[in-house]
Amino acid sequence: MTPLLEYFTTVAAGAWNPGVFTPEWVKSHLIETDRADLELALEPSGPVYRVIADGLIVIPKRSQLVIGAHSSTKKWYESLTTMAKALELLPHTPISAIGVNFGFLCSQPAPKLEALFQFSDAADLARFGATADKGQLRRSLTLSADIQMQLLISEQSNAQYAIHSNIHFEATAAPAMIEWARDPSRADLLNQTTFLLKSVYDVEITNEHLEL
């Protein structure tokens, strides 16, 4: 199982002012580094700018702030602590939820995943002449009192599976989210996710892949 770097992100949903997140402000206040680069990306909703600094990528939008690992999956935890800092620097920003995301691509044989997508109606649909699209499985999980996970497993071509997890915390005030993000136990969220995938679906990620 290989990590998908672009999905190793922390997201805070709310009403943000993207204009605050200039390269100068990011490197002077948020990440505190000597250099920050600006990129422009075209998304379905329109152009979005991104600031890249010290191995992190900052994507400010009006409805959410995304901070992700850019140089290595090992930067994922720094994306979470940097989000906490953004909330501390901009305490009056209305926030509704914070979430940590991970993404993986499973290319090796995975019998337990294959079994999940053996739908009981496949033969009846075939007799009817219908062709089903690639399947998706979505699970809502409670891992602890303050950790909720949305797990999405999707069939891909060539017997591959994309796995995306979102671990989120909902609150109406920034201080509660900052406390959640600053909790040292959050550093174990990636390990919890990969342990769950190994224990339940018998797919695992190797240490060398986490160096990507």
Secondary structure, DSSP 8 states (H G I E B T S, - for coil): -EE-GGG-EEEEEE---GGG--HHHIIIIIS--S--EEEEEEETTEEEEEEEETTEEEEE-SSEEEEEESS-GGGHHHHHHHHHHHHHHSTTS-EEEEEEEEEEEE-S--HHHHHHT--TTHHHHHHHT------EEEEEEEEETTEEEEEEEEE-STT-EEEEEEEEEE-SSHHHHHHHHH-GGGGGHHHHHHHHHHHHH-----TTGGG-
